[in-house]
Amino acid sequence: MCVPAGQEGLTPRELGMWRLLAGGLDNAGIAGELDISVSTVKNHLTGVFGKPGVRDRAQAVIAASESGLVAVKVGGA
């Protein structure tokens, strides 16, 4: 699997969660999408935040956009 720069240490599950998080889902939404518990989501997000060195969800979304993991839409409808 080709992993964008800065994401080499993330597992495939963590990358998937990062995409869902960057897409605007909260922990419950991610859990529902992946059919796992909210507790499991929190555990995986610890890796998502720690490995690329981000502090919170906002920084994770910015880092995902800058790395090309997701495209963040800005602006109107």
VMD Tcl script that draws the C-alpha trace (Angstrom):
set ca {
  {0.00 0.00 0.00}
  {1.35 3.42 -0.92}
  {1.36 5.70 2.13}
  {1.76 9.48 1.78}
  {4.78 11.12 3.43}
  {4.48 11.52 7.19}
  {2.09 8.59 7.56}
  {4.53 5.70 7.32}
  {4.08 4.60 10.94}
  {0.29 4.40 10.81}
  {-1.54 1.09 10.50}
  {-4.13 0.63 7.75}
  {-6.86 0.86 10.42}
  {-5.41 4.14 11.76}
  {-5.25 5.55 8.22}
  {-8.89 4.62 7.67}
  {-9.90 6.27 10.91}
  {-7.89 9.36 10.02}
  {-9.83 9.62 6.76}
  {-13.16 9.29 8.58}
  {-12.10 11.80 11.23}
  {-11.00 14.25 8.53}
  {-14.35 13.69 6.84}
  {-16.05 15.15 9.90}
  {-17.21 12.09 11.81}
  {-17.12 12.07 15.59}
  {-16.03 9.01 17.58}
  {-19.54 7.53 17.58}
  {-19.82 8.06 13.82}
  {-16.47 6.38 13.18}
  {-17.49 3.49 15.45}
  {-20.77 3.06 13.56}
  {-19.06 3.24 10.17}
  {-16.50 0.57 11.12}
  {-18.82 -1.50 13.35}
  {-16.50 -1.22 16.36}
  {-16.87 0.27 19.84}
  {-16.26 3.93 20.66}
  {-13.57 2.73 23.08}
  {-11.73 1.02 20.21}
  {-11.99 4.19 18.13}
  {-10.43 6.19 20.97}
  {-7.56 3.69 21.21}
  {-6.83 3.88 17.49}
  {-7.10 7.68 17.45}
  {-4.37 7.81 20.08}
  {-2.07 6.38 17.40}
  {-3.46 8.72 14.76}
  {-2.66 11.72 16.95}
  {0.66 10.45 18.29}
  {2.45 9.07 15.24}
  {2.23 12.17 13.01}
  {2.66 14.36 16.11}
  {-0.65 16.20 16.22}
  {-2.39 17.33 19.42}
  {-6.06 17.25 18.50}
  {-8.71 16.62 15.84}
  {-8.22 19.99 14.16}
  {-4.49 19.41 13.69}
  {-5.21 15.88 12.47}
  {-7.54 17.23 9.77}
  {-4.96 19.83 8.70}
  {-2.21 17.20 8.59}
  {-4.44 14.83 6.60}
  {-5.11 17.58 4.06}
  {-1.47 18.67 3.80}
  {-0.30 15.08 3.31}
  {-2.85 14.38 0.58}
  {-4.70 11.77 2.63}
  {-7.94 13.71 2.14}
  {-9.12 16.75 0.23}
  {-10.66 19.33 2.54}
  {-13.41 21.44 0.99}
  {-13.47 25.07 2.03}
  {-16.32 27.47 1.53}
  {-19.94 27.46 0.46}
  {-22.44 24.97 -0.77}
}
mol new
graphics top color blue
foreach p $ca { graphics top sphere $p radius 0.5 }
foreach p [lrange $ca 0 end-1] q [lrange $ca 1 end] { graphics top cylinder $p $q radius 0.2 }
display resetview
